[in-house]
Amino acid sequence: MYEQLVAEGYLESKRGSATRVTCGGVPRPPYPAPGETPQPFQEQVLHCDLDPGFPSLSAFPRTAWLAAYRAGLSALTDAELGYPPPAGLLSLRREVASYLGRVRSMPTSTDDLVITGGTFDALAVIADCLREAGHSTIAVEDPSNPHLLRMFTAHGLEPVPIAVDEEGLDVSRLDGSGCRAVLVTPAHQYPLGVQLSPQRRRALIDWAIKGDCLVIEDDYDAEYRYDRAALGALRTLAPTVVAYLGTLSKTLAPGLRIGWLAAPAWLCASVRNRKHVGDRGDNVITQAAVREFLGTGGYDRHLRSTRLQYRRLRENLLESVSTHLPDCTPIGIEAGLHVVIRLPEHEQDSTLVEHLATAGIRVAALTAYRHHHSGFPGLVLGWAQARPNQLATSIQTLAGIRGILASERRTPAARPGLRDSL
Ligand SMILES: Cc1ncc(COP(=O)(O)O)c(C=O)c1O
């Protein structure tokens, strides 16, 4: 395996000196010293982008989208090109309501829905509404996307991290948290990939009903399930206390900036009001295009074809992991577009991420998603954008780097460090 990586230019081996990670034969940017900020990725040569959070952007259905865009724009009246309704186009809300009923078995009326600029936009507006309603804190999962915590802080809500274990969010800790709102990813926890267990789902709903609290359900990758049955949405259990968020960022492209919120009446009214005051609604032509895309079956066709593509990629990844990383466990791969590769306790995920970056492979360290609670190290790897051969090479490079680091640990004095040799 080392020989192949050397042959492909990912590792460099010289007689009498240590094996080095290279940038696949291209000049490597200066390696940051400890404590120094690494160079931004744009300036490095990126061979394989496994940054989690993206669908296959090359699978974006450009032709079908252009047709939907043209049809959507043609169908808009002159008056509709004015400021859109703060809740979004009624015709799009009808399509979304029917989609949620069909795909998530969620009875939804157009009155329950607000079209958003994606999950982050929706959460920023919800944060403002919660503050207006007297909230100063919000419970979040630990681990979870750190950008979400920063966004809540920027909107005046203090995020309170609550531990996640193999059954999902530890709901029993909500009572002592002082929070009356919580953001959860119950169907496929981000990033660990676990499902919220049936007992905890019940306990979460009980907590919300008893304390007049709000559960925000982020259903970010519901469309992709492989060898696990789709879990029903929490909102179907208790629509008066659960706000549901969907997005097109994981199925089509984050650049579209569009999603939806299905919320209890008070929150729906408050969000519409804030959107009216704050941004005067979201791009109406994109909304019309999404309506066409949903209504004419284009979205379903796109989901069918990407599911097939992802299924194959995922098999490929699992095969590479079992061949080259037999001591690591892939977690959360039953659904979605990312996997956590659980590392043995003594390994540092951030060190591996740095070395992989030097080889032009971008992945994320699980520790970067942890807030107050520590846990096992791991790599969070978004595999949907990669080509099968890139996935295999990246996993082999990772195995090579781990091998070098392990041999350095065994004989630290005898060999120059990997970092020193770079
Ligand atoms: C947990 C989670 N939910 C949802 C999203 C999608 O956000 P948006 O719809 O704003 O692109 C992301 C994006 O990274 C995410 O990490």
The ligand as an SDF file (V2000), in Angstrom:
LIG
                    3D

 16 16  0  0  0  0  0  0  0  0999 V2000
  -26.9430   20.2310   11.1270 C   0  0  0  0  0  0  0  0  0  0  0  0
  -27.2140   21.0170    9.8780 C   0  0  0  0  0  0  0  0  0  0  0  0
  -28.4840   21.1860    9.4950 N   0  0  0  0  0  0  0  0  0  0  0  0
  -28.7870   21.8460    8.3740 C   0  0  0  0  0  0  0  0  0  0  0  0
  -27.8000   22.3990    7.5810 C   0  0  0  0  0  0  0  0  0  0  0  0
  -28.1940   23.1050    6.3190 C   0  0  0  0  0  0  0  0  0  0  0  0
  -28.2030   24.4660    6.4810 O   0  0  0  0  0  0  0  0  0  0  0  0
  -28.7560   25.4100    5.2970 P   0  0  0  0  0  0  0  0  0  0  0  0
  -30.0980   24.8940    4.9110 O   0  0  0  0  0  0  0  0  0  0  0  0
  -28.8050   26.7730    5.8970 O   0  0  0  0  0  0  0  0  0  0  0  0
  -27.7690   25.3220    4.1830 O   0  0  0  0  0  0  0  0  0  0  0  0
  -26.4650   22.2540    7.9390 C   0  0  0  0  0  0  0  0  0  0  0  0
  -25.4210   22.8070    7.0880 C   0  0  0  0  0  0  0  0  0  0  0  0
  -24.2700   22.6670    7.2610 O   0  0  0  0  0  0  0  0  0  0  0  0
  -26.1670   21.5440    9.1340 C   0  0  0  0  0  0  0  0  0  0  0  0
  -24.9130   21.3490    9.5390 O   0  0  0  0  0  0  0  0  0  0  0  0
  1  2  1  0
  2  3  1  0
  2 15  2  0
  3  4  2  0
  4  5  1  0
  5  6  1  0
  5 12  2  0
  6  7  1  0
  7  8  1  0
  8  9  2  0
  8 10  1  0
  8 11  1  0
 12 13  1  0
 12 15  1  0
 13 14  2  0
 15 16  1  0
M  END
$$$$
